[in-house]
């Protein structure tokens, strides 16, 4: 009978393993919750637990990598010519729908400088797109990036309490309500 163990691919596979762990964490935490065993993440990534812990010494480090990956996506979208505030908010909402398992972790770690850094990066992206939308008259002139961060947080809190099949509809309804307060008075 053949040994079913994987062959060690060596240090050259580190970047691939890290990317696989981040993708697996996003999926495992979305399906099984933030408290899912990290062994599930390693298995889903096709790596051993030693590889997981070499890249991510604890659960929060792994979750932060997932967040940072998502923020990088938001930053890339925002940098695309023609990308709007609505486009950025739609991507953030999609990420939130897929990642509600992280809500408790973020809430419990608000003093963590890594969470603060991610928050600041998102606020910076929103501030840039907000300024464009304000110049075009699509949103109120007195709206701030922190107002948008608050709106995203409110929607995130709502989605965390909804079953997965209802999240997309709930997000759309919440944004419909919130947008009434974002647009200039007619």
RAQUI-V64001 format. One record per residue. N is the residue number from 1. RES is the residue in one small letter. OMEGA is omega in whole degrees, 0 to 359 (none if undefined). Layout:
n=(N;N)
res=(RES;RES)
omega=(OMEGA;OMEGA)
//
This chain:
n=(1;2;3;4;5;6;7;8;9;10;11;12;13;14;15;16;17;18;19;20;21;22;23;24;25;26;27;28;29;30;31;32;33;34;35;36;37;38;39;40;41;42;43;44;45;46;47;48;49;50;51;52;53;54;55;56;57;58;59;60;61;62;63;64;65;66;67;68;69;70;71;72;73;74;75;76;77;78;79;80;81;82;83;84;85;86;87;88;89;90;91;92;93;94;95;96;97;98;99;100;101;102;103;104;105;106;107;108;109;110;111;112;113;114;115;116;117;118;119;120;121;122;123;124;125;126;127;128;129;130;131;132;133;134;135;136;137;138;139;140;141;142;143;144;145;146;147;148;149;150;151;152;153;154;155;156;157;158;159;160;161;162;163;164;165;166;167;168;169;170;171;172;173;174;175;176;177;178;179;180;181;182;183;184;185;186)
res=(x;x;x;x;x;x;x;x;x;x;x;x;x;x;x;x;x;x;x;x;x;x;x;x;x;x;x;x;x;x;x;x;x;x;x;x;x;x;x;x;x;x;x;x;x;x;x;x;x;x;x;x;x;x;x;x;x;x;x;x;x;x;x;x;x;x;x;x;x;x;x;x;x;x;x;x;x;x;x;x;x;x;x;x;x;x;x;x;x;x;x;x;x;x;x;x;x;x;x;x;x;x;x;x;x;x;x;x;x;x;x;x;x;x;x;x;x;x;x;x;x;x;x;x;x;x;x;x;x;x;x;x;x;x;x;x;x;x;x;x;x;x;x;x;x;x;x;x;x;x;x;x;x;x;x;x;x;x;x;x;x;x;x;x;x;x;x;x;x;x;x;x;x;x;x;x;x;x;x;x;x;x;x;x;x;x)
omega=(183;177;185;181;178;175;177;182;175;185;178;181;186;181;178;180;180;179;179;178;179;179;180;179;179;182;183;181;178;183;189;179;184;181;179;179;179;176;176;179;180;179;181;179;181;178;177;180;177;178;178;184;174;180;187;186;179;182;182;178;178;179;179;178;177;178;182;176;178;179;177;176;180;179;179;178;182;181;180;177;178;179;184;174;179;178;181;179;178;179;178;179;178;178;180;178;182;189;182;180;183;185;181;179;181;180;182;187;185;179;180;182;177;177;179;180;178;177;182;178;178;179;178;178;180;180;179;180;177;180;177;181;178;178;180;179;182;178;182;181;183;179;179;176;178;174;179;176;177;179;178;178;178;179;178;180;178;184;180;181;182;173;185;182;183;187;183;179;179;179;180;179;180;178;177;178;183;182;177;179;182;185;179;176;181;none)
//
